[in-house]
Amino acid sequence: MQLDVGGGRRFLVLDPSDNVATLLDEETELDRLSDGMRIAEHVPFGHKVSLRPIASGEAIVKYGVEIGSATQAIEQGEHVHVHNCQ
Amino acid sequence: MSTTANSSDLLDYASSLEWRGYSRADGRVGIRNHRIVLSTVALTDRLAASIASMDRDSLCVTGAFSRGLQKTDEHMVERFIQSVLTHPNVGAALVITHDGASADHLAEIVKATIPVEYMAFMECEGREKAVAAGCEKLQMLADRQDALEQKRTVVGPRAVSMALECGGSDISSSICSNPVIGDIFDFVVAAGGLAVVSETTEFIGAEAVFDDRCPNPMTRKATLDFIGYRAILMEQDSGKDYRGTNPTQENIAGGLTTLIEKSMGAVSKTGTTDFISALEFGMSANAPGLHFMDTPFFSPVSLTGMMMAGCNLGLFAMGVFNPSGNPLCPIIKICGNPQTLRHWGDDIDVELDGYFTGELDRVGAQIAVLSKMNMVFNGAETASEAIGEGQFMLPRLKDAL
């Protein structure tokens, strides 16, 4: 699944059950995905943003696999990385 | 677990393809019909190359094999010879041994169904006569191949037997090339084909995958034992716990958060199907489905292991450039890294950089890979075949005597 309607950041969701998207470009000043969903600014290329709100303790899913769990509540569109996932 | 692999676009495209290969007497299917000159010890490598150079339809197979090996290594070389002589991509073989006794021994243990001739180096009378005798034997083999009428017939995608590999891995391989290879394998396994995946250390941290995708408890235990053993070897060698030091600071800066996320970058090339066996290095894989093989991580070695399993082609996800290949098992190089494609485009078969520029979506990437795989299956040369790139290399087990 990959969309590019312009005006937002290119991204990739590797599996339909994933709750994070991986960013495919370096347009870090933009604050939305190419499908229009609002995301945090300044998230680097190759990093992840949440596709929906994720509760503290909930699994982070990428490749359809639990790659970790949220160490705090994560808002939709937030940068998901070592500060809020382990 | 679902995936985009079975998208109707991909399946519509796949059903339009014809797959033509060489059906062998043992039921396996080759996608090449090589007449090989196989050197069984380093001392005969040069002679084998000289003979092979006289027949442009032949392929030289050398591995710088030693003498004076302890039994485990000696058996490994024999297993190599046996698997090459029964490999589905081989249509005939001239085997060059050191002496007559070795030739007799091999002729006794090898169960090849193709025309095979043996030649002992020590029974030759000088370089010139040896090359002439080798050429004569190659001509005899060519005649026998003609008499057998080895020809391609329609075999279907179930005849695909893939080696899954990645090398020079980077983010383009982990989110683009490897997942797309996984999609293609999901298609192949649905059609009744098989694949082998190797490089045991890549699975460190992804053990949970086997809880979900390995229904046979014996296979699961064997696989986890292979992974655990290599993790211990790494720790003993470096003094560091791999699990405790990965992902590295560099990985984290690149966006990788956890070890399983890093490992999944490589594991995603196995698609979503179940693992059905755990093989030791170089064992043959016959049943349809996904096989795990325990190998070292150096790609020429792991590719040799998967060739020995009987794989008739390979899909290789490349990040930064990596010239690994296998002359007997055509390896299709797939790359999404724009810089690698700029510098090494001649060595690469499928370009997926459009994934990052927005010009290619996942189905487009799947079709690009499947289309190339089908062409290579039916006889088109890979970049590596055209260049003559590739290695045969066995793992190191024990000191030679």
Interface residues (C-beta under 8 A of the other chain):
Chain A: M1 Q2 D4 R10 L12 L14 D15 P16 S17 T22 L24 D25 S34 P44 F45 G46 H47 K48 I60 K62 Y63 G64 V65 E66 I67 G68 V80 H81 V82 C85 Q86
Chain B: M1 S2 T3 T4 I171 I175 C176 P179 A208 V209 I252 G254 G255 T257 T258 I260 E261 M264 V267 S268 T272 Y355 F356 G358 D361 R362
